[in-house]
Amino acid sequence: MTIEAVRRGSWVRLRLRGEVDVATAGLVYDEVLAALRSETVRHVELDLAGLTFIDSAGMRTLVACHRAVHVCGGTLTVISIPPSVRRQLFAAGLLGLLAGTSDVATLPDSAASQTDSPGACAAAEVSRAR
């Protein structure tokens, strides 16, 4: 698994290559959190064109990334989803959420009401530790 980050102003594009599974999923989440720690980044784009495999741990991590970015007042968009990964996300009911065609209705009210503040981003980090 490799992750290439391209930053421009308030957004970052993370290009994922390889497999996102139980062994590598934490790397993706850590990279998203590192981007959110920046004073300027609030929009994260995950480019999955180079993704060859994703398992349930990887899908769970994509949802956790989505939540963390939302709590920090930003947006997460998943682009260039390979057909095999798209089928898995669709089967899991996550394609709409991650591909931007669904709202964040699954977030608890407490998380959805957080503002764009360092405390909110810290809360996202704590939620992953649970």
C-alpha positions as a printed Julia matrix, in Angstrom:
130×3 Matrix{Float64}:
   0.0    0.0     0.0
   1.28   3.42   -0.95
  -0.38   6.77   -0.43
   0.63   9.87   -2.38
  -0.6   13.2    -1.03
  -1.09  16.26   -3.22
  -2.05  19.4    -1.29
  -3.5   22.57   -2.76
  -4.95  25.21   -0.48
  -7.87  23.84    1.5
  -7.9   20.4    -0.12
  -5.72  17.34   -0.35
  -5.91  14.46   -2.8
  -4.71  11.11   -1.46
  -3.9    8.59   -4.19
  -4.15   5.06   -2.85
  -2.28   2.24   -4.57
  -2.36  -1.42   -3.66
  -4.6   -3.1    -1.1
  -6.6   -1.58    1.75
  -7.11  -4.4     4.21
  -6.79  -5.12    7.91
  -3.01  -4.69    7.68
  -3.01  -1.34    5.84
  -6.32   0.37    6.67
  -4.81   2.29    9.58
  -2.33   3.94    7.22
  -5.2    5.48    5.24
  -6.92   6.81    8.37
  -3.66   8.17    9.75
  -2.96   9.99    6.47
  -6.44  11.56    6.48
  -6.0   12.71   10.09
  -2.55  14.1     9.3
  -4.08  16.15    6.48
  -6.84  17.44    8.8
  -4.26  18.59   11.36
  -3.16  21.19    8.82
  -4.54  24.65    9.47
  -5.88  24.91    5.92
  -7.02  21.45    4.75
 -10.76  20.79    5.11
 -11.51  18.85    1.94
 -10.12  15.39    1.3
 -10.33  13.56   -2.0
  -9.48   9.85   -2.01
  -8.36   8.7    -5.46
  -8.87   4.93   -5.61
  -7.74   4.41   -9.23
  -4.72   2.39   -8.06
  -6.63   0.3    -5.54
  -6.49  -3.42   -6.31
  -8.35  -4.78   -3.26
 -10.41  -3.66   -0.29
 -11.8   -5.78    2.54
 -14.31  -5.0     5.29
 -11.62  -3.36    7.44
 -10.78  -1.08    4.51
 -14.43  -0.19    3.97
 -14.86   0.52    7.68
 -11.84   2.81    7.5
 -13.29   4.74    4.55
 -16.44   5.36    6.61
 -14.31   6.42    9.61
 -12.4    8.83    7.34
 -15.69  10.23    6.05
 -16.89  10.82    9.6
 -13.61  12.39   10.75
 -13.56  14.85    7.87
 -17.21  15.73    8.45
 -16.62  16.33   12.17
 -13.83  18.72   11.22
 -16.24  20.7     9.06
 -14.94  19.39    5.75
 -15.9   17.09    2.93
 -14.55  13.76    1.77
 -14.98  12.64   -1.82
 -13.99   9.27   -3.24
 -13.07   9.32   -6.93
 -11.87   6.92   -9.63
 -13.32   3.84   -7.97
 -12.24   0.64   -9.78
 -15.15  -1.63  -10.82
 -14.32  -4.41   -8.34
 -14.13  -1.94   -5.43
 -17.3   -0.18   -6.64
 -19.18  -3.51   -6.53
 -18.0   -4.17   -2.97
 -18.97  -0.68   -1.78
 -22.36  -1.04   -3.48
 -22.97  -4.46   -1.91
 -22.08  -3.06    1.52
 -24.47  -0.12    1.03
 -21.62   2.41    1.17
 -21.33   3.56   -2.43
 -23.83   6.42   -2.04
 -22.17   7.73    1.1
 -18.63   7.55   -0.21
 -19.25   8.52   -3.83
 -21.11  11.66   -2.77
 -24.65  10.73   -3.75
 -25.93  10.39   -0.19
 -26.05  12.69    2.82
 -24.35  11.91    6.11
 -27.57  10.68    7.69
 -25.76   7.9     9.55
 -23.79  10.3    11.76
 -24.94  10.61   15.37
 -26.47  14.01   16.19
 -23.53  14.88   18.45
 -21.0   14.34   15.64
 -23.12  16.08   13.02
 -23.37  19.22   15.15
 -19.6   19.65   15.66
 -17.97  22.73   14.22
 -14.77  23.34   12.33
 -12.48  23.56   15.34
  -9.35  21.82   16.63
 -11.47  20.25   19.38
 -13.78  18.71   16.8
 -10.84  17.22   14.95
  -9.46  15.83   18.2
 -12.87  14.23   18.81
 -12.56  12.46   15.47
  -9.25  11.0    16.54
 -10.67   9.82   19.86
 -13.63   8.14   18.11
 -11.25   5.92   16.15
  -9.55   4.71   19.33
 -12.83   3.2    20.58
